[in-house]
């Protein structure tokens, strides 16, 4: 009984990625228009943060920091879409799944390290706090 | 146990003419290239974790100057902007090489690959110049935790780009010898992902390390 249901499962599973893989093959290598759009967008998204920081346009370091972080996130998304040709359908959705998993780990690594080490600093090194 | 295996045998022999062919034939058409791309993507994701760890290290110790120089004293933003543009140009020229590859123009593909390689060399050259300049000023990796983390993060990225250039040259030789056969196209696609991925990492580096460093 269980063997029969086990045997059936891979089949049902295998049919799904295969169906989706058909669609992505044509557009996965990009087009001239796609590359140019990505390039123009990334030039703009790179130039603005450099201008903001080098010209001190906003006059507030904290605000500038937040704004350029926002630009970086947008530019990473632009590169993912136009240069790396990410979409939800490529490889039957496995690439996006791997990306989401990796991003989760990256966020845990970054926020976890900062959070833990910040508390270590504040709790164990009061001298450090006085200096800041 | 015995009945279980015999039913499994029956099932497979009985279904052989219909079911497995329908399954294998349909996937066999796309599978070799598809699985390589997915596998390479998974490698890139694991590489992403390496960079995440280095970014986290930099985020934690990036302000521990040990009474040494701070980012504001060291970083030369016009040089970083030039460096960034080199990598950005190399990304678009690699894109052009892929488009020529798709259309089957071997010479044009090689030309764009060569241009990409030159931009890559310019990037690594500028980075080495910057490192040399920093070390000459006494801002060595041993100077402070900030500088150790900085050299490790930026150096690892530079090492990736350098190996990417080596890979690019090898692929140009392969394409020259064998032409744009399916294997070479697959390899060029892998390098394309690697190259664009490094550009994505560099966005994080110039924003988080250089621009934010100068702000603080």
HADDOCK unambig.tbl for C-alpha pairs under 7 A between the chains (distance, minus, plus):
assign (segid A and resid 18 and name CA) (segid B and resid 27 and name CA) 6.26 0.50 0.50
assign (segid A and resid 31 and name CA) (segid B and resid 99 and name CA) 6.91 0.50 0.50
assign (segid A and resid 35 and name CA) (segid B and resid 92 and name CA) 6.63 0.50 0.50
assign (segid A and resid 35 and name CA) (segid B and resid 95 and name CA) 6.47 0.50 0.50
assign (segid A and resid 39 and name CA) (segid B and resid 92 and name CA) 6.39 0.50 0.50
assign (segid A and resid 53 and name CA) (segid B and resid 211 and name CA) 6.57 0.50 0.50
assign (segid A and resid 61 and name CA) (segid B and resid 215 and name CA) 5.80 0.50 0.50
assign (segid A and resid 65 and name CA) (segid B and resid 212 and name CA) 6.10 0.50 0.50
assign (segid A and resid 68 and name CA) (segid B and resid 207 and name CA) 6.78 0.50 0.50
assign (segid A and resid 69 and name CA) (segid B and resid 207 and name CA) 6.79 0.50 0.50
assign (segid A and resid 72 and name CA) (segid B and resid 203 and name CA) 6.21 0.50 0.50
assign (segid A and resid 72 and name CA) (segid B and resid 204 and name CA) 6.74 0.50 0.50
assign (segid A and resid 72 and name CA) (segid B and resid 207 and name CA) 6.61 0.50 0.50
assign (segid A and resid 76 and name CA) (segid B and resid 200 and name CA) 5.79 0.50 0.50
assign (segid A and resid 79 and name CA) (segid B and resid 200 and name CA) 6.66 0.50 0.50
assign (segid A and resid 83 and name CA) (segid B and resid 196 and name CA) 6.35 0.50 0.50
assign (segid A and resid 84 and name CA) (segid B and resid 193 and name CA) 6.00 0.50 0.50
assign (segid A and resid 84 and name CA) (segid B and resid 196 and name CA) 6.41 0.50 0.50
assign (segid A and resid 91 and name CA) (segid B and resid 34 and name CA) 6.58 0.50 0.50
assign (segid A and resid 91 and name CA) (segid B and resid 38 and name CA) 6.74 0.50 0.50
assign (segid A and resid 95 and name CA) (segid B and resid 38 and name CA) 6.55 0.50 0.50
assign (segid A and resid 95 and name CA) (segid B and resid 41 and name CA) 6.85 0.50 0.50
assign (segid A and resid 98 and name CA) (segid B and resid 42 and name CA) 6.87 0.50 0.50
assign (segid A and resid 99 and name CA) (segid B and resid 45 and name CA) 6.80 0.50 0.50
assign (segid A and resid 102 and name CA) (segid B and resid 45 and name CA) 6.17 0.50 0.50
assign (segid A and resid 106 and name CA) (segid B and resid 49 and name CA) 6.37 0.50 0.50
assign (segid A and resid 106 and name CA) (segid B and resid 52 and name CA) 5.61 0.50 0.50
assign (segid A and resid 109 and name CA) (segid B and resid 52 and name CA) 6.94 0.50 0.50
assign (segid A and resid 109 and name CA) (segid B and resid 53 and name CA) 6.76 0.50 0.50
assign (segid A and resid 109 and name CA) (segid B and resid 56 and name CA) 6.75 0.50 0.50
assign (segid A and resid 110 and name CA) (segid B and resid 52 and name CA) 6.95 0.50 0.50
assign (segid A and resid 110 and name CA) (segid B and resid 56 and name CA) 4.99 0.50 0.50
assign (segid A and resid 113 and name CA) (segid B and resid 56 and name CA) 6.27 0.50 0.50
assign (segid A and resid 114 and name CA) (segid B and resid 59 and name CA) 6.93 0.50 0.50
assign (segid A and resid 114 and name CA) (segid B and resid 60 and name CA) 5.91 0.50 0.50
assign (segid A and resid 117 and name CA) (segid B and resid 60 and name CA) 6.69 0.50 0.50
